Amino acid sequence: MLPFTRKNRLRIAVAGVVVGLGSSVVAPNYLINANTVEASKKVAIISQQHDVAEDDNTLLSMASFNFDLSNLSENINNNLLRESVNNDITYNASDDTEASDTGSDIDESLTPTPDVSEEDATAETTETTETTENEEVTEPTDEQNDGAEDAESEIVEEEEPAPKFYTIGVRHSTVAAIQERLMDLGFMEYAEPTEYYGSITSDAVMMFQRQQDLKQDGILGPETYETLLSDNAKHYAAKLGMDGADIKRIQQRLYEMGYLASADMVTGHFGDVTEAAVKKMQENNGLSADGKVGVQTVELLYSEEAKPNLIVYGEKSDIVLNAQKRLKELGYLTTTPDGTYGNDTSIAVKQFQSRNDLIVDGFLGPSTRAILESSSAVPNGLMLGDNGDAVKRVQELLNKYGYLSASNMTGYFGEVTEDAVKAFQKNNGLTADGNVGVMTMNKLTSGDAIKASSSSSGSSSSSNGSSSSNSSNSGSNSSNSGSSSSNSGSSSSNNNSSSSGSSSNSSNNSSSSNNSSVSELISVAKSKVGKPYVLGAKGPNAFDCSGFVYWCLNQIGVKQSYLTSSGWRNVSKYKRISSLSDVRAGDIIVVKGHVGIAAGNGMVIDASSSEGRIVYRSINSWWSSRFIVAWRIFD
């Protein structure tokens, strides 16, 4: 240890000042003043302990010198911070690693190490303002400390510059603009953009790179970024020579529609055979036959209006006959098999596809035929709450046999239809459960079904008339119940009174039932929050936006076929909601390229491609600016 001579004490004091300066350069601003005061106190203690009177002024001057250097270091520190914020500096993973490895070297280089001699220190002392022993060192106030902390907080919270290379895991505000651009160009399914660069965004970037003939690594670097924002950026279009998971999905659909002959052609490589199949599909559907699968062709692939390269409407063949026989066995076909692909067969195929989780297009494609002929095929079963062409066909048969009035052939399976089915089942020796299963359907279409008796028919007609106001069967309220009931033979006033009470109770029950169904739908949807987004997936553990809505509705008993977001724009069987402000919990919200389930209180649940998962979030300006329509499932 150095002896406490005058010269060594001076060196110790100067060293203390230098250490204080070094720490202040790398310390946050709000610690600078506190460190300065502490250093000054230590200098004073040294001088008091050793009672060196002649050095008092020198040491106190050094304390003042310490304050000056601290102020200087604070200015240096703040200038460095401002420079780092203002300059357009970009960082990547290697920069961060390099900086952490050399941090100690940087600190040392910023710390001055002056060789202070006794004469220099004395000269410096005479130039500074003299300080007496009785002067008190003023510590920073709480307000000053708070101000320093606020300034530091502002610097910390300011977002770092955009990264030079976007890789999986990056979070930055600029990612949202990147995702939106990819959606506009057709490389991502539309969803509310986020600040997270995940695997789905990376896959979309890789497809974009493939389209632009860039290196396909899924990393958005300077070249890819510049090309993406360029006015000359190409839209999505799968074409000859390309490879990828999206190519495989396209091939699978072409196979389903009969444009690819066998399943082994679904390879993920866009070769000559695939190009020829695309051209033929485009020709059959009135598109420009360029052999490329752009946005318009993709939409057509999943449209019910698309014409397959299969059995055409009106064609007669043994393939159709065999399919009809099987559809009849499973309770889907309501007419006698004749080998002709007509309207009844198309309705039956669509109903079968809906029940068996297939794309509902009415085509007897390879996958439909494979499941139809398998032992795992799900038989038909119409029940309360169903609607569509299949329901209307059953209602027509019930009307034919006198169990249902013509005014109730609405296509909706309500309580009136259920009662008619029970009456039919009872008269024909079947279990009267009100559901139209295989046995009931076979009896309805057999030609030898027992018709309703005249008294039964009259009762049914009266019942149907009085219940026609019930929204559970017709979908809308009617004031005809009183007049219809008056034909039953009882007094008009009594019937009207009874009908009114019945209608009121029915309305209350219907409202209660709807509320319960809405709650159930939202509960099912919320149970899947966090599950991954996968394009084309329909559950139960992964979904795209359309698949999520499809799965949730079917889980609560709403027999809804699979529709793309484009298909959801025109759905005739639900109540149309034209304004986003009128949307209620349980409604299906349709925006440009996307669908979701309204959860109430301004919230929505949807499968987000940008988030990469099922999310529960607020309905914000992104939704309002892209709103097309909403559908009320329960009304």
PyMOL commands that set and color helices and strands:
alter all, ss='L'
color gray80, all
select helices_A, chain A and resi 6-26+29-50+53-86+93-101+103-110+118-127+142-157+174-184+199-211+222-229+245-256+263-265+272-284+295-301+318-329+343-355+366-372+389-400+406-408+415-427+438-444+454-467+471-474+481-488+492-526+545-555+567-569+580-582+621-626
alter helices_A, ss='H'
color red, helices_A
select strands_A, chain A and resi 237-238+293-294+575-577+588-591+594-600+603-608+613-618+627-632
alter strands_A, ss='S'
color yellow, strands_A
deselect
rebuild
show_as cartoon
